[in-house]
Amino acid sequence: MLPHNQIKDRRLQYMRTHQDAFDVEPTFILSLFEEAVIGIEGACGVEPMCHVEEDRLFAIDFQVSNEGLGDEGRTWPRAWTDAVKFLDKVESQVGIRLNRNFLDRFVAVHIGSHKILDNTIGIDLRPRHEDSCIKIYMHLDLDEDPEDLVRTAIQLDGGSYSAEILQVLFRSTIAIGFNLFLNGYSDIELCAGCVAERYEKDIEFKRGQYLKHYVHTFFSQKVRDIVKEAFFSTVSFSKATQAEPSLCFIYENVRDVLQYFSFNNLGNRVLNFCQSQDCVSYVGVDTKEYELGKQQLEKFSIVYNKRDMCQQDSILSFLSKRNLTAG
């Protein structure tokens, strides 16, 4: 067991290694985020993501979750305090006004909910101010019915979903995300997840059957095949993107990714970096269905997860203890 200050240093080291590998230019918001990450007490998971758009690479995307100690990792609503401090600091020191209406109203209703495990704090910074955002995701207890939380999110965002999608969201949602863009826009993302059938005997995962049925009915054969093989798959819906939801496929081993996806040079660069790293809990590919029909992915994201204690537990053990998202 490392001393507490060394554990905090390790999570900062994870972020700095990522920044160095992808030539990230320091920014003031990034420095504020690093301060927030260092200030989180308890165990953390650090999740960097690289976005590739043809010949462009955007690498300032980090999610950090406060996974806590004991009580099966439950830190809600204590973890919410870290998010509020970070949001307040961004507004006061950067001089911008975030639209926190959806987020604050959701928390006001569900601050005492036993169905929320924890929340992340995250950033996704792009060259254009209007494309950059702060991200807050609520991880849901996989043993609890998420319908009331999902209904609140949909009512706030005003999204109109088909009956089939609503069934998926009411039964298979594992996380609810709030994207606060620096230009004052905000939206809500609903992430549904499922485990591949061949892993179901190894882990008790009570969500996902409605999502699997939806994927089988409405998605291409390519998507269906990947969902059958990837350890974990998510489909993320929002008011703006429900026609083209984001798909994310999670793998234990980086080498497994190359069996199902072909990337351009930037994608291969990111994968090679992930493969060179120790303590990677999992790696995922996030893209759209239409991209999967191409010979080589051109617009996609690659995410990987590292944890404070660098535990070498399998992803099965990790998922059995807490929620798993990529996003």
Secondary structure, DSSP 8 states (H G I E B T S, - for coil): ---HHHHHHHHHHHHHHHHHHTT----HHHHHHHHHHHH--S-EEEEEEEEEETTEEE-EEEEEEE--SSGGG--TTHHHHHHHHHHHHIIIII------HHHHHHHHHHTT-TTEEEEEEEEEE-SSGGG-EEEEEEEE-TTS--HHHHHHHHHHHT----HHHHHHHHHHEEEEEEEEETTS-EEEEEEEEEE-GGGTTTS---S-HHHHHHHHHHS-HHHHHHHHHSSEEEEEEETTTTTS-EEEEEESSHHHHTTT--B-HHHHHHHHHHHH-SSEEEEEEEE-HHHHTSSSB-EEEEEEEEETT-----HHHHHHHS-----
